[in-house]
Amino acid sequence: MVVAANNRLVTVFGGTGFLGRRVVRCLLRAPELSVRIASRHPERGRQLFGYDDPRLQSVEVDLRDEGSIANALDGAYCAINAVSLYVEQGQETFHSVHVESARRLAARARRAGVKRLIHLSGIGSDATSPSLYIRKRGEGELAVRAAFSEATLVRPAVMFGPDDAFLTTILKLLQQYPIYPMFGRGSTRLQPAYVDDVAEAITRALLRTETNAITYECAGPRIYTYKQLLRTVAQAARRQPMLIPVPFAAWHVAGWVSELFPRPPITRNQVELMQIDNVASVGMPGFSELGIPPRSVEQIIPTMLRESIARTGS
């Protein structure tokens, strides 16, 4: 693709994922930007967005290969790393994806003369955390900033939206079963962020004139306990489930057993995440600094319900 002289090219790594494809759509609304989707399966990008937009292309990339990354960055003004991993599989580990690949991409972006780098992390990322997932997210942030000191970090809270792996799963279970097992007593605090709002935040962060290193924490307008969130979703779905507290020790055993199967429905790392509050830090810049009024679960859940009914017919 030849990029017009008045267009700035943005390479979105992981541009076919849950968040990445929303980022691509937001970027394409800015007429001064062109987008290159860099993913392992470029045909997926073409299927999602079609072939007709002259400002869009889809290329294959292997984040373990520096030459592949360099090709994806060729001519780019900005790179966005929206690649993530939630369940380790074989050579794809939290360390390889969130630390090694993130460092490799950032270093290559610096060498390629990329002007802006936006790295997607998560609220609570901490290189000293006992949780492997959270620790590797934190180490990844440090690795990115070491290689590209002006990188913008975007830390979303747990994200929700149509076809997510969070509220969609909760909604499905609440609709199917009269009893719902909770993580612990349901007291973990969550501040869910609507995925489209996060995508808009990334786009606005890119379009800002400031190039100094900054970290945004993008969280929704309301903090829930896990139990309150379940009640909110159940009420929207017109369900009255019995919420049963299940000790975290039991969940860890369930995760250990589940990990013996090829596609575990739950892992011990996921259980660990549900033991830790997922809310924005006081004083950190976020949606408000980017001029975005974040949407709540209550605003979006009716749409998710309609889509669920359309898919299942019930």
C-alpha positions, 0 to 999 in steps of 0.5 A, spaced: 500 500 500 502 506 498 500 511 503 498 518 501 503 524 503 498 527 508 496 520 511 500 518 517 501 510 517 499 507 524 501 499 525 496 496 529 499 489 532 494 485 534 489 489 530 484 483 529 483 481 537 477 483 541 480 490 543 485 491 537 479 491 531 476 496 535 482 500 535 482 499 527 475 502 526 477 508 531 483 510 527 480 509 520 475 515 523 481 519 523 481 522 515 489 523 516 491 516 518 492 510 515 492 503 518 496 497 517 494 491 521 499 486 523 497 479 526 499 472 525 493 471 520 492 477 515 486 474 512 482 475 518 484 482 518 481 482 511 475 478 513 473 483 518 474 490 514 474 488 507 478 489 501 476 496 499 479 501 504 485 504 500 487 507 507 487 499 510 492 493 509 493 487 513 500 484 513 503 477 517 507 478 523 511 474 527 513 477 534 518 472 535 522 475 529 525 482 528 525 482 521 518 480 521 517 486 526 521 491 521 517 489 515 510 491 519 513 497 521 516 500 515 514 507 514 510 507 520 509 514 524 506 510 530 505 503 532 500 500 537 501 494 541 495 491 542 497 483 543 495 480 549 495 473 552 491 470 557 492 463 557 499 460 556 500 455 551 506 451 549 511 456 547 506 462 548 507 464 555 506 471 559 513 472 559 514 471 551 508 475 549 508 480 555 515 481 556 520 479 550 515 480 544 513 487 547 521 489 548 523 486 541 517 491 538 519 497 542 526 496 540 525 495 533 520 501 533 525 506 536 530 503 530 525 504 525 524 511 527 517 510 529 515 517 532 509 514 537 509 508 541 502 506 544 503 499 549 497 496 552 497 493 559 492 493 564 490 496 571 494 493 576 500 491 572 506 490 577 513 487 576 513 485 584 506 482 584 506 474 586 501 473 580 505 471 574 500 474 569 500 481 573 508 481 574 509 479 567 505 485 565 509 490 569 515 487 567 513 488 560 511 496 561 519 496 564 521 493 558 518 497 553 520 504 557 527 502 557 527 501 549 522 506 547 522 512 553 517 516 550 512 510 550 505 511 552 502 506 556 494 505 556 492 500 562 485 498 561 480 495 567 477 489 565 474 490 559 467 488 557 462 489 550 459 484 545 463 478 544 467 479 550 470 473 555 467 477 561 460 479 561 458 475 555 460 468 559 457 471 566 450 473 562 450 466 559 451 462 565 446 466 569 441 465 563 442 457 564 443 456 571 439 458 577 445 457 582 451 461 580 458 460 584 462 466 586 469 467 587 470 467 594 464 472 597 464 476 591 467 482 595 473 483 590 472 490 587 472 491 579 471 497 575 469 495 568 471 499 562 467 498 555 472 496 550 469 501 545 471 507 550 478 504 551 479 504 543 477 511 543 482 513 548 487 509 544 486 513 538 485 520 542 492 519 546 495 518 539 492 524 536 494 528 542 500 533 540 504 531 547 509 526 546 512 525 553 511 519 556 504 518 560 500 512 563 493 512 562 488 508 566 482 507 563 476 504 568 469 505 567 464 510 571 462 505 577 466 501 582 462 494 583 464 488 588 464 482 584 457 480 587 454 487 585 456 486 578 453 479 578 446 482 581 446 488 576 447 483 570 442 478 573 437 484 574 438 486 566 437 479 564 431 478 569 434 473 572 434 471 580 440 466 581 442 464 588 449 466 588 453 461 592 460 463 595 466 458 593 472 459 597 478 461 593 482 455 595 477 451 591 477 455 585 485 454 585 484 446 585 479 447 579 484 451 575 489 446 576 485 440 574 482 444 568 489 446 566 490 439 564 486 439 558 487 443 552 483 448 552 482 450 560 475 453 562 479 456 568 486 457 570 489 458 576 492 465 574 485 467 572 483 465 579 489 469 582 486 475 578 479 475 581 482 475 588 485 482 586 481 489 586 481 491 579 480 499 579 484 505 577 489 508 581 487 515 585 490 521 581 492 517 574 490 520 568 484 516 564 478 517 560 477 524 563 483 527 560 482 524 554 475 527 553 471 521 554 465 520 558 466 512 559 459 508 559 457 503 564 455 496 564 448 498 565 448 502 559 451 497 554 448 490 557 441 491 554 445 491 547 449 485 549 442 481 551 439 483 544 445 480 541 445 474 545 438 473 543 439 474 536 444 468 536 441 463 541 434 465 539 432 465 546 
